[in-house]
């Protein structure tokens, strides 16, 4: 499942990150690492995600790079 599949209020666990090395590093720096729990606040582009006690906005390219397991 991908981040783009989530609706507002849905949760997931980060399974992995694809894409370029630069995108992977940026997402990891923001806390998107395997095992991290996320909650979709507002879908769209940019979407708003809660991760690690803070909210992060992500564009469509970064959203496509994140793979999730459903909670």
ZIDALIN-V431942 format. One record per residue. N is the residue number from 1. SS is DSSP state (H for helix, E for strand, C for the rest). PSI is psi in radians with two decimals (999 if undefined). Layout:
[[N | SS | PSI] [N | SS | PSI]]
This chain:
[[1 | C | 2.59] [2 | E | 2.91] [3 | H | -0.58] [4 | H | -0.28] [5 | H | -0.23] [6 | C | 2.53] [7 | C | 2.95] [8 | C | 2.28] [9 | C | -0.26] [10 | C | 2.60] [11 | E | 2.77] [12 | E | 2.92] [13 | E | 2.25] [14 | E | 2.17] [15 | E | -0.65] [16 | E | 3.01] [17 | E | 2.30] [18 | C | -3.00] [19 | C | -2.92] [20 | C | 2.81] [21 | H | -0.69] [22 | H | -0.76] [23 | H | -0.74] [24 | H | -0.75] [25 | H | -0.78] [26 | H | -0.81] [27 | H | -0.72] [28 | H | -0.70] [29 | H | -0.52] [30 | C | -0.07] [31 | C | 0.01] [32 | C | 1.43] [33 | C | 2.70] [34 | C | 2.30] [35 | C | -0.24] [36 | C | 2.38] [37 | E | 2.34] [38 | E | 2.70] [39 | E | 2.26] [40 | E | 2.09] [41 | E | -0.89] [42 | E | 1.98] [43 | C | 2.90] [44 | C | -2.90] [45 | C | 1.84] [46 | C | 2.63] [47 | E | 2.85] [48 | E | 2.19] [49 | E | 2.44] [50 | E | 2.20] [51 | E | 2.30] [52 | C | 0.58] [53 | C | 0.12] [54 | E | 2.89] [55 | E | 2.44] [56 | E | 2.41] [57 | E | 2.35] [58 | E | 2.40] [59 | C | 3.03] [60 | H | -0.68] [61 | H | -0.79] [62 | H | -0.58] [63 | H | -0.73] [64 | H | -0.41] [65 | H | -0.25] [66 | E | 2.18] [67 | E | 2.42] [68 | E | 2.75] [69 | E | 2.44] [70 | E | 2.63] [71 | C | 999]]
